[in-house]
Amino acid sequence: QVQLVESGGGLVQPGGSLSLSCAASGSIGSIYRMGWYRQAPGKQRELVAVSTNIGNIDYIDSVKGRFTLSRDNAKNTVYLQMNSLKPEDTAVYYCILIRLPQRDDYWGQGTQVTVSS
């Protein structure tokens, strides 16, 4: 089993910053992808950013240049630094871990990010 514990999130004004973190524990293995999805009200869940264990990172176009994903393999933790936040970034953000080569995925409980004045 894999457990993911998220922290961070909250309410911020447009243009502000927030940081999320997600710590994984359990039967993670040594090779896995880890990152964040988000789901806004009435919309489908979408990928925000995800990293491989060798440091390759993919971002959704709408967050490029504003969000930074980083990863600490020693701590099995991934971080998402979100700058220049916009109201359209408002969503529940979910941490995801995908074990390889099994390709099974595990999700965090979700953390609310609200960007509003």
Secondary structure, DSSP 8 states (H G I E B T S, - for coil): -EEEEEEE-EEE-TT--EEEEEEEEES--S-EEEEEEEE-TTS--EEEEEE-TTS-EEE-GGGTTTEEEEEETTTTEEEEEE-S--GGG-EEEEEEEEETTT--EEE---EEEEE--
